[in-house]
Amino acid sequence: MTSLTDSYRHKGMRNKLVEEVRAKGIRDERVLSAIEDVPRHFFLDSSFVEIAYQDKPFPIGSGQTISQPYTVAFQTELLKVEKGHKVLEVGTGSGYQACILEEMGARVFSIERHHSLFLKTKALLQDMNYKAKLFYGDGYKGLPAFAPFDRILVTAAAPYLPEAFLDQLVPGGIVVIPIGTGDTQVMKRIIKIDKESTEEESHGYFRFVPMLGSKVR
């Protein structure tokens, strides 16, 4: 992991990245500001520092990737996060998305299935002084002990929306989740109206690593 040094050059590259993401259609200034504030190169191995601010995904180990910044921004914009919201993130990965949410004032609870990645990311976020609460376990189950949540964000491809997510969501809450079993998934925003009803929207096609089932590693 690279040393936690954030230079004027890095900040300049982040400014360029923000303008690139804005040009692709992201309008929420709070999302753009968070991308400008979070040093993405901290989440990549040192060999990737020079390309950390390209709008591309990169490998982070355990067969996982750090999502393309545009995808992070797109999902975050769909989530409509407000300051003080309690957010469950399913798929901690590098921790980059969790930090974006925290920069926007969310109280973040994040669950990761890969143990080595969980340990690595937990140490990094502590070093960066982020307060997100990280958990090792099966994302399909959510975090019932800490429910209910105002928002749930899923950062891996799921074959369906787990019932546990709706159970752990407040009425009026939002789930953003990529659903599909093929090479691409449909980005869904699901709004919980009440215990019996939801509204579902589709927001284009994306590509995510698959969400893993009950056997934790």
N, C-alpha and C positions, 0 to 999 in steps of 0.2 A: 504494500500500500504506500502511496506517495505520502511525503511529509505534508502536514497541514499548513502549507504556506499559500496565502492568497495574494498574488501580486497585482499591480496596476494592469499588467498585461493580461492576466486572467480575467480581471474585471472588464477590460476592453473586449475580450473575446465573448464574455457573457452578454455585453451590450449588443454585439453583433448577432448573437444567437437569439436574443429577445426580438430583435427587428425581423429576423428570419421567421420566427414563430408567429409574430404579429402579421407578417405578410401572407402567411398560410391561412389566416382567418380567425386567430384567437383574439377576442375583443375584451375579455375581462382583465382590466388593468391590475387587479390584485394578483391574479395568476401570473401575469407577466412580471410584476414586481418581485414575486417570490422566486421566479426563475432567475431574475437578475441578482437576487441576494444569496442564493445557495450555490456554493462552489462545487460544480459537478465533478471537477477533476479529483476531489477528495474521495470519490466513490469508485474510482477506477485504479487499476494497478499502474504503477509509475510509467510503464511503457506506453500507456494510452494518454498521458497528460497532454501531449501535443494535439491530439485529436478529440479531446474531451468535449469541446464545444462545437463539434459538428452535430448537425441534427440527425443523428444516427444512433441505433442501439449498439451496445458492445457487450461482450461476454464478461461475466463476473465470477465464474466458477460454478461448480455443481450443476452444470448444464443450463444455467440461468443467464439472463441478460439484464442490463440496465436499459430501461425503455428509451426509445427515441424521445427527446424533449418535447416535440410536437404532440406525441401521444400522451405524455404526462400532462401537458397543458390542456389537451382536449378532454381527457377524462376529468381533470380537476374542474374545468369550466362547467362541464355537465353536472358535476356534483353540487354546484351552488353552495359552497361552504361559506358559513358565516362565522364570525368570531365567537368563540365559546362553544361551538358545536363539538359534540363527542363523535369522533369518526373511527370506525373500524376499517382497517386496511387488511385485506386478505392477500398475502404474498408480500412480505417485507422486502425481499430481494436485497438490493444494495443499501436500501434506506433512503434513497434520493426522494422518492415520492412522499414518504413520511415527513421528511424535512420541509418539502414544499407545503404540505398541509399545515404543519406547525407554524411556518412563517405566516400563514394566512390566519392564524389565531385559533386553529382547531386543537382540541385535546385528542391526541392520536393514540390509538391502541392498535398494534399491528402484530399479525401472526405469520410465522414462517415455518415451513415443513422441513427444510434442509437444516440439520443441526449445525453443520460447519458454517454455513452462511449466517445463520442466526447468531452464533457466537461472534463472528467477525463483524457483523453489522452492529450488534449491540455495543461492542467495544468502540467502534468508530463513532457512533452517535453520542456516546458518553464523552469521548475526547472532544467532540464538536459542541458539547454543552446543550444538546437537544434533549428534551424531556419525554419524547415519545416512549410509551410503555410497550416493550417488545416481548412476545411470547413464542415459545416453540410448541408446535402442535398441528393438528389437522384443521386446515382452513375451512373445510366443509361444515364443521361444527360451529364456526364462529367463536365468540367468547361469551357464553351465556352468563357467566359469573359477573360480567361487567356491563351487561345489557341493562336498559335499552340504549341504542345509538341513534343519533340524528341522521347520520349518513354512513353508508357502507360502500367502500371502493374495492373492487376486485381487480388485481393486476396480473391475472393469468386466465387462460382460456378455460371456461367451464362448459360442460355439456348441457347444463341446465341451471336454473336458479335454485340453490338449496333452500328448502323450506325454513331452515334455521335462520337464514338471513332476514326473512320477513318477520319471523317470530321475535327477532332481536331488534327490530326497527320501530321507532316511534311512529304513531299515525302522522301522516304528512311527511315522513322521512323518505329519503331517496337512496336507491341502490344503483350504482353504475357498474356494469359487468359485461365483459365480452363473452358472448355465448356462441358455441359452435364446436364441432368435433373435427372439422377438416383443416386445411392449411390456413384458412382465414375465418374470422369470427365476426359476428354482427355486434357492434357496440350498443348495448341496451341501457336505457335509463328507465327504471321502474319506480314509480311513486306509490307508496302505500297509502291508500285512502283511509281504510279502517281494517279491522281484522279479517273482513270477508272480501275486500275488493282492492284492486290495484289498477294503475294506468301504466301502459308500457309504450315506450317510444324506441324507434330504431335510428341509429345515428352513424350509418356507414360501416365499412369493412376495415378490419385491422388484423394484425397478426401477432399473437402472443404465444409464449411457451405454455404447455398445458398445465392446468391446475391438477395437483396430485391428490390421490385419495387417502384413505384412512391410515395406511402404513407409513408412519413417520420415519425419517432417516436421521 
